Amino acid sequence: QLQLQESGPGLVKPSETLSLTCTVSGDSISSDSYYWGWLRQPPGKGLEWIGSISYSGSTYYNPSLKSRVTMSVDTSKNQISLKLSSVTAEDTALYYCARPYSTSWYGNALDIWGQGTMVTVSS
Amino acid sequence: EIVMTQSPATLSVSPGERATLSCRASQSVRTNLAWYQQKPGQAPRLLIYGASTRATGIPARFSGSGSGTEFTLTISSLQSEDFAVYYCQQYNNWPPLTFGGGTKVEIK
């Protein structure tokens, strides 16, 4: 059974870089060409897609965050990573990684989610 | 960017009644539309993809319809476990993937 687990610091200072990791268990990231996604949800608010990455490393970012986002994949560790630079209080959110139900470009409905990790930006 | 608009923001329904949630896209997304359910403290759960296909393990009381710009999620007979927030999401024109603002289904 595929499981995703986000991890990283729960507190980041303003202007610093937020770094999170999503560890995939139950299957290999490189077994098929899914677009692994990162999303976030500020407290009491809705969902925002941050970006997606394929196992080969192709990345697709939300234009609203593109200048600050970097995603990467480590197939040897079965992990995907997220870095968000120059964070502010507006980046305080619950961060999720997720996998879609299909490898198709038009299959990006997100079927498997991690439990999420809360990141607070504060000095 | 495609903007997704959900209505109403809050829906008050009695257990056993039908709930109808709406989602509108700012331009056609064909049937590349998903619905999610989110309960407090939990990650979103995929209910519907392809506008009308139930995800694995989703009860038949959940149904989706629509295409183009207008979509509906219907819960035929609300159970206590269905009170939650529901989001729609388009994946036709991406990046970016975009979500609606959500509809909270609460107990009347």
Interface residues (C-beta under 8 A of the other chain):
Chain A: G37 G46 L47 E48 W49 G51 S52 Y60 Y61 N62 P63 S64 Y96 A98 P100 Y101 Y106 G107 N108 A109 L110 D111 W113 G114 Q115 G116
Chain B: E1 N32 A34 Y36 A43 P44 R45 L46 Y49 G50 A55 T56 Y87 Q89 Y91 N92 W94 P95 P96 L97 T98 F99 G100 G101 G102
